[in-house]
Amino acid sequence: MIRRLLIRLLIILLALLAVWTWLNREHLQAFPGILGAYTAKEYCSCRYVMDNPEQYCVGYAKQYLPLSGFFDDVANKRVTARALGSSQSAQWLGPRQGCQLLPQAADLPE
């Protein structure tokens, strides 16, 4: 009897999880791009707008979920970060504009 109750409860919980996932599918699809974009933008702002040292900015922009790729192109003042399969780049445009996310991510070096 207790076993049946636990199985029913588990089925109900799985059904609720499936409904919640379906209702939030757009937000869940956007999540992988947000991680890389946030890291690239925050690191770029820390490094090139605020002129902080590299090691400080790495800690400042660090996320709970790890990045699978990161590159700081000092010559072009462009930062590219990859997380959960999505790459995003941010570039310093100047003292008045600061850093901005780029529509197309730059390639990460191998």
Summary of the structure (lengths in Angstrom):
residues: 110
radius of gyration: 19.9
end to end distance: 57.9
largest distance: 69.7
contacts: 290
relative contact order: 0.15
helix: 49%
strand: 22%
